[in-house]
Amino acid sequence: MLVNIKFVGRTRELSGTGELQLHIPGAAKVTLRDVISALRERGVRVDAEEPGVLVLVNGRNASFIKGLDTEVDDKSEVVIAYFSGGG
């Protein structure tokens, strides 16, 4: 399975790249948790559960789907970003 990952803002600095393609071999069902784990194995230290981190799977906020248990399909796009707000 091939997943396209895009890093925005601070996550771009932490990952050392703006985007990458992540190959997850032999998995019939892949979740966002599996994607984050595979990123960690590659040395990318992004905590998707940290406050202020936004994760989109195919343009949808993963926290409104199933969080880290959100399923990711072949050729899905995952965007990981820190968000901030103000008044």
N, C-alpha and C positions, 0 to 999 in steps of 0.2 A: 504494500500500500504506500502511496506517495501523498504526502501532505505538504501544502505550501504554507510556510510560516512567514508572517511579516511582523517586524518589531518597530514600534513607534516611540519616539521620545526617549525617555530614560531606559526603556527596555532595549532600545537600539544600542545604547552605550554598553549596557550590561552583556549583551549578546555578541557585540563586536561586529555586527552586520545588520543590514536593513531587512534582509530576507534570506530565506534558505528553503531548500526542499528537503524534507525529512522522509527517509524511507523506513517504514516499519514492516519488517519481514514476517511472513507467515501468520498474520493475524486476520481472522475472519471478521471479528468485531473489535473495533478500536474506539476507545473513549478519549476524551480530552486528558484524562489522568495518564493514559498511556503515552500520549504525545508529550506531556510535560516530563514524564519519566525518561523518555527517549532524548529529550533536550538536555536533561541533567546528565545523562550518560555521555553526551557530547561536550559537556563542560559549560553549558549555558545555564546560569543560575537565575531563574526567574520564578518567583513564588506566585502562582496564579491565585492563591487564597489570601494574599496580603491585601490589606485595605488599600484602596486606590489603584488596584490593578484591574483593568478592563480586558476581558477576553471575548472576542467575537469569533463565532464559527459560521462561516458563510454569511457574514453580515449581521448575525443575530447574537445578542448578548447571551453568553453561555449561562450566566447566573439566572436568567429567566427561562432556561430550558431545563437542564438537569445538572447544572454546575459542572464539576469535574467528571461526572458520569455521562455528560453529553456525548452522543455517538458522533464519530468523525468518519466520513466516507472517503474513498479514494478520490484524490484530486481536490479535496476540500481546502478552503483557505481559512487559516487561523491567524487572527491579528491579536497581538498582545501589546498593551499600552498602559501607561500610567495616566490617570486622569486627575484633573484638579478642577476645583470650582472656586468661585469667588462671588463677591457681591458688589 
